[in-house]
Amino acid sequence: MTARDWIGAARLRTLPLAIAPVVIGTGAAQLVDRELHWVIALACLAVSVLLQIGVNFTNDYSDGIRGTDAQRVGPARLTASGQVNARTVLFTGLSFFALAALVGLAIVIRTGQWWMLAVGAVCIIAAWFYTGGKRPYGYFGLGEVFVFVFFGLVATLGTTWVQAFSLPQEAWLGAVAAGLFACGVLLANNLRDIEQDRAVGKRTLTVLIGKRATQILYTVFIVVPFVLSALIALLYPIAWLSLMALLAALPALVIVWMYRQPRELVVALALTSVTALAYAGALYWAFVG
């Protein structure tokens, strides 16, 4: 195994989905308190990124031991390929969860928001049971629901709260947008793997509703955030710059609708992640500009 294999297993193309809600949440916090609480903001970023990487490694482990990844289309996974002992992959994922918990604890101590320990615990539990445990919810069409809640609402609103102790409406709108982009990435991923998932009994939302409905739902998930940013732009005109993110979103939409080979959806997945980050950057600028 090489460092490149481990970096690939971390699925760096998904990390913009962990960064975007923190960027939006920090911008929304500065609407309430103009001061940038950069230490807390960076800590929130660390928690989000560490959790995302932890999820990616534990998914690698859980899907690998179930045999779900044996015939996957995308990049090879550590566990399924047999190149790394399954327990090593599991330990790596749990280590990232532990690091996220430590940073989260530091945020709680710094802010005095002790009730957020429960929120952090729920986040880690949800991350594990996405594909882990005896009845993982990701295998029963609920992946998008939990992704929307935790990588949209919780990540964005949690970031805003620990910096401003307030949740303005802009934070809620941004949280919905971040969650929808994250769901879009998951749909693109599951559309790529639809035949393999169906064959091994992994009942993702895409498997349950089929290819065409998934394409329609993906389109909704990508378009709605731009509708929300147009509403935000009525008060914060710089938010119109979020439309620049369509330069990545539109090619992704074309691929999702016109792809011939499942591998092409890997590009759509990456473009959707880039869209989320560019969109988040535009909203941040709009909120603090």
C-alpha positions as CSV (number, residue, x, y, z in Angstrom):
1,M,0.0,0.0,0.0
2,T,1.2,3.5,-0.8
3,A,0.3,6.9,0.6
4,R,-1.7,7.5,-2.6
5,D,-3.9,4.6,-1.8
6,W,-4.7,5.9,1.7
7,I,-5.3,9.4,0.3
8,G,-7.7,7.9,-2.3
9,A,-9.5,6.0,0.5
10,A,-10.0,9.3,2.3
11,R,-12.1,10.4,-0.8
12,L,-10.8,14.0,-0.9
13,R,-13.3,14.9,-3.6
14,T,-16.0,14.7,-0.9
15,L,-14.2,17.1,1.5
16,P,-15.7,20.3,-0.1
17,L,-19.0,19.1,1.3
18,A,-17.5,19.3,4.8
19,I,-16.0,22.7,4.2
20,A,-19.0,24.4,2.6
21,P,-21.3,24.3,5.6
22,V,-18.6,25.7,7.9
23,V,-17.9,28.6,5.4
24,I,-21.7,29.4,5.2
25,G,-22.2,29.1,8.9
26,T,-19.3,31.3,9.7
27,G,-20.5,34.0,7.3
28,A,-24.0,33.8,8.9
29,A,-22.4,34.2,12.4
30,Q,-20.7,37.4,11.2
31,L,-24.1,38.8,10.4
32,V,-24.8,38.7,14.1
33,D,-21.3,39.4,15.4
34,R,-19.0,41.1,12.9
35,E,-15.9,39.7,14.6
36,L,-14.5,36.6,13.0
37,H,-14.0,34.1,15.7
38,W,-11.3,32.4,13.7
39,V,-10.1,29.9,16.3
40,I,-13.7,28.5,16.7
41,A,-14.3,28.6,13.0
42,L,-11.1,26.6,12.3
43,A,-12.1,24.1,15.0
44,C,-15.5,23.7,13.4
45,L,-13.8,23.1,10.1
46,A,-11.5,20.5,11.7
47,V,-14.5,18.7,13.2
48,S,-16.4,18.6,9.9
49,V,-13.5,17.4,7.8
50,L,-12.4,14.8,10.4
51,L,-15.9,13.4,10.6
52,Q,-16.1,13.3,6.8
53,I,-12.9,11.4,6.5
54,G,-13.9,9.1,9.3
55,V,-17.2,8.3,7.5
56,N,-15.3,7.6,4.3
57,F,-13.0,5.1,6.1
58,T,-15.7,3.4,8.1
59,N,-17.8,3.1,5.0
60,D,-14.9,1.5,3.3
61,Y,-14.7,-1.0,6.1
62,S,-18.4,-1.7,6.5
63,D,-19.1,-2.1,2.7
64,G,-16.0,-4.1,2.3
65,I,-16.8,-6.7,4.9
66,R,-20.3,-7.0,3.5
67,G,-19.0,-7.6,0.0
68,T,-20.9,-4.5,-1.3
69,D,-17.8,-3.0,-2.9
70,A,-16.7,-6.2,-4.6
71,Q,-18.0,-5.2,-8.0
72,R,-18.0,-1.4,-7.6
73,V,-17.4,0.9,-10.6
74,G,-15.5,3.7,-8.8
75,P,-12.0,3.7,-7.4
76,A,-11.0,0.6,-5.5
77,R,-11.5,0.5,-1.8
78,L,-9.0,-0.6,0.8
79,T,-11.1,-3.3,2.4
80,A,-12.7,-4.8,-0.6
81,S,-9.4,-4.9,-2.5
82,G,-7.8,-6.9,0.3
83,Q,-4.8,-4.7,0.2
84,V,-5.3,-3.6,3.8
85,N,-6.5,-5.6,6.8
86,A,-10.2,-4.7,7.5
87,R,-9.4,-4.0,11.2
88,T,-6.8,-1.5,10.2
89,V,-9.3,0.4,8.0
90,L,-11.8,0.4,10.9
91,F,-9.2,1.6,13.4
92,T,-8.3,4.5,11.0
93,G,-11.9,5.6,10.6
94,L,-12.5,5.4,14.4
95,S,-9.3,7.4,15.0
96,F,-10.7,10.2,12.8
97,F,-13.9,10.1,14.8
98,A,-11.9,10.3,18.0
99,L,-10.0,13.3,16.8
100,A,-13.2,15.0,15.8
101,A,-14.6,14.3,19.2
102,L,-11.5,15.9,20.9
103,V,-11.8,19.1,18.8
104,G,-15.5,19.2,19.4
105,L,-14.9,18.9,23.1
106,A,-12.5,21.9,22.9
107,I,-15.2,23.9,21.2
108,V,-17.7,23.0,23.9
109,I,-15.2,24.0,26.7
110,R,-14.4,27.3,24.9
111,T,-18.0,28.2,24.4
112,G,-19.6,26.7,27.4
113,Q,-22.3,25.0,25.3
114,W,-22.2,21.7,27.1
115,W,-25.5,20.5,25.6
116,M,-23.6,20.3,22.2
117,L,-21.8,17.2,23.6
118,A,-25.0,15.3,22.9
119,V,-25.1,16.8,19.3
120,G,-21.6,15.6,18.7
121,A,-22.3,12.1,20.0
122,V,-25.3,11.8,17.7
123,C,-23.2,12.9,14.8
124,I,-20.6,10.2,15.4
125,I,-23.3,7.6,16.0
126,A,-25.1,8.6,12.7
127,A,-21.8,8.5,10.9
128,W,-21.1,4.9,12.0
129,F,-24.6,3.6,11.3
130,Y,-24.7,5.0,7.8
131,T,-23.2,1.7,6.6
132,G,-22.2,0.1,9.9
133,G,-24.1,-2.1,12.3
134,K,-26.6,-4.8,11.5
135,R,-29.2,-2.5,9.9
136,P,-27.4,0.5,8.4
137,Y,-29.8,3.2,7.3
138,G,-27.8,3.8,4.1
139,Y,-29.0,0.4,3.0
140,F,-32.6,1.3,3.4
141,G,-33.0,4.5,1.3
142,L,-32.4,6.9,4.2
143,G,-28.9,8.1,3.3
144,E,-30.0,11.4,1.8
145,V,-32.1,12.2,4.8
146,F,-29.3,11.9,7.2
147,V,-26.8,13.6,4.9
148,F,-29.1,16.6,4.6
149,V,-29.6,16.8,8.4
150,F,-25.9,16.3,9.5
151,F,-23.9,17.8,6.6
152,G,-26.4,20.5,6.0
153,L,-28.4,21.6,9.0
154,V,-26.2,20.4,11.9
155,A,-22.9,21.4,10.3
156,T,-24.0,24.9,9.2
157,L,-26.2,25.8,12.1
158,G,-23.8,24.4,14.7
159,T,-21.0,26.5,13.2
160,T,-23.1,29.6,13.4
161,W,-24.3,28.9,16.9
162,V,-21.0,28.4,18.6
163,Q,-19.7,31.6,17.1
164,A,-22.8,33.9,17.5
165,F,-25.2,32.0,19.9
166,S,-27.9,32.9,17.4
167,L,-29.4,31.4,14.3
168,P,-30.4,34.1,11.8
169,Q,-32.6,33.1,8.8
170,E,-29.6,33.4,6.5
171,A,-28.0,30.5,8.4
172,W,-31.1,28.3,7.8
173,L,-31.2,29.1,4.1
174,G,-27.5,28.4,3.7
175,A,-27.9,25.2,5.7
176,V,-30.6,23.9,3.4
177,A,-28.5,24.7,0.4
178,A,-25.4,22.9,1.8
179,G,-27.5,19.9,2.7
180,L,-29.0,19.7,-0.8
181,F,-25.6,19.8,-2.5
182,A,-24.4,17.0,-0.2
183,C,-27.5,15.0,-1.1
184,G,-26.7,15.7,-4.8
185,V,-23.3,14.2,-4.4
186,L,-24.7,11.1,-2.7
187,L,-27.2,10.7,-5.5
188,A,-24.5,10.9,-8.2
189,N,-22.5,8.3,-6.3
190,N,-25.4,5.9,-5.9
191,L,-26.5,6.4,-9.5
192,R,-23.0,5.3,-10.5
193,D,-23.3,2.2,-8.4
194,I,-27.0,1.4,-9.0
195,E,-26.6,-1.9,-10.7
196,Q,-24.0,-3.2,-8.2
197,D,-26.0,-2.0,-5.3
198,R,-29.1,-3.7,-6.6
199,A,-27.3,-6.9,-7.2
200,V,-26.0,-7.1,-3.6
201,G,-29.2,-5.9,-2.0
202,K,-28.1,-2.5,-1.0
203,R,-31.4,-0.5,-1.2
204,T,-30.2,3.0,-1.6
205,L,-32.8,5.7,-2.5
206,T,-31.5,5.4,-6.1
207,V,-32.2,1.7,-6.2
208,L,-35.6,2.2,-4.7
209,I,-36.8,5.0,-7.1
210,G,-34.8,4.1,-10.2
211,K,-32.5,5.9,-12.6
212,R,-35.0,8.5,-14.1
213,A,-36.4,9.6,-10.8
214,T,-32.9,9.9,-9.4
215,Q,-31.9,12.2,-12.3
216,I,-34.9,14.4,-11.6
217,L,-34.3,14.5,-7.9
218,Y,-30.6,15.3,-8.5
219,T,-31.7,18.2,-10.7
220,V,-34.0,19.5,-7.9
221,F,-31.2,19.2,-5.3
222,I,-28.8,21.3,-7.5
223,V,-31.3,23.9,-8.7
224,V,-33.0,24.8,-5.4
225,P,-29.9,26.2,-3.7
226,F,-29.6,28.7,-6.6
227,V,-33.2,29.7,-6.0
228,L,-32.4,30.2,-2.4
229,S,-29.3,32.3,-3.2
230,A,-31.5,34.5,-5.5
231,L,-33.8,35.1,-2.5
232,I,-30.7,35.9,-0.3
233,A,-29.5,38.3,-3.0
234,L,-32.5,40.5,-2.5
235,L,-30.9,41.6,0.8
236,Y,-27.3,40.8,0.0
237,P,-26.6,41.6,-3.7
238,I,-23.2,40.0,-3.7
239,A,-25.0,36.6,-3.4
240,W,-25.7,36.9,-7.1
241,L,-22.1,35.7,-7.6
242,S,-23.2,32.3,-6.4
243,L,-24.6,31.9,-9.9
244,M,-20.9,31.5,-11.0
245,A,-21.0,28.1,-9.4
246,L,-23.3,27.1,-12.2
247,L,-20.1,26.8,-14.3
248,A,-19.5,23.6,-12.4
249,A,-23.1,22.6,-11.7
250,L,-24.3,22.7,-15.3
251,P,-21.7,20.2,-16.6
252,A,-22.5,18.0,-13.7
253,L,-26.2,18.1,-14.6
254,V,-25.4,17.3,-18.2
255,I,-23.3,14.3,-17.2
256,V,-26.0,13.0,-14.9
257,W,-28.6,13.1,-17.6
258,M,-26.5,12.1,-20.6
259,Y,-23.8,9.7,-19.2
260,R,-23.2,6.4,-21.1
261,Q,-20.8,4.8,-18.7
262,P,-21.2,4.8,-14.9
263,R,-17.6,6.0,-14.5
264,E,-18.5,9.3,-16.0
265,L,-20.5,10.0,-12.9
266,V,-17.3,10.2,-10.9
267,V,-16.7,13.5,-12.7
268,A,-20.3,14.7,-11.9
269,L,-19.7,13.8,-8.2
270,A,-16.5,15.9,-8.1
271,L,-18.1,18.8,-10.0
272,T,-21.0,18.9,-7.5
273,S,-18.6,19.1,-4.6
274,V,-16.8,22.0,-6.3
275,T,-20.2,23.6,-6.9
276,A,-21.0,23.4,-3.2
277,L,-17.7,25.0,-2.2
278,A,-17.9,27.8,-4.8
279,Y,-21.5,28.5,-3.7
280,A,-20.5,28.7,0.0
281,G,-17.7,31.1,-0.8
282,A,-20.1,33.4,-2.6
283,L,-22.5,33.4,0.3
284,Y,-19.7,34.1,2.8
285,W,-18.7,37.1,0.7
286,A,-22.3,38.3,0.5
287,F,-22.7,38.0,4.3
288,V,-19.5,39.8,5.3
289,G,-19.1,42.1,2.4
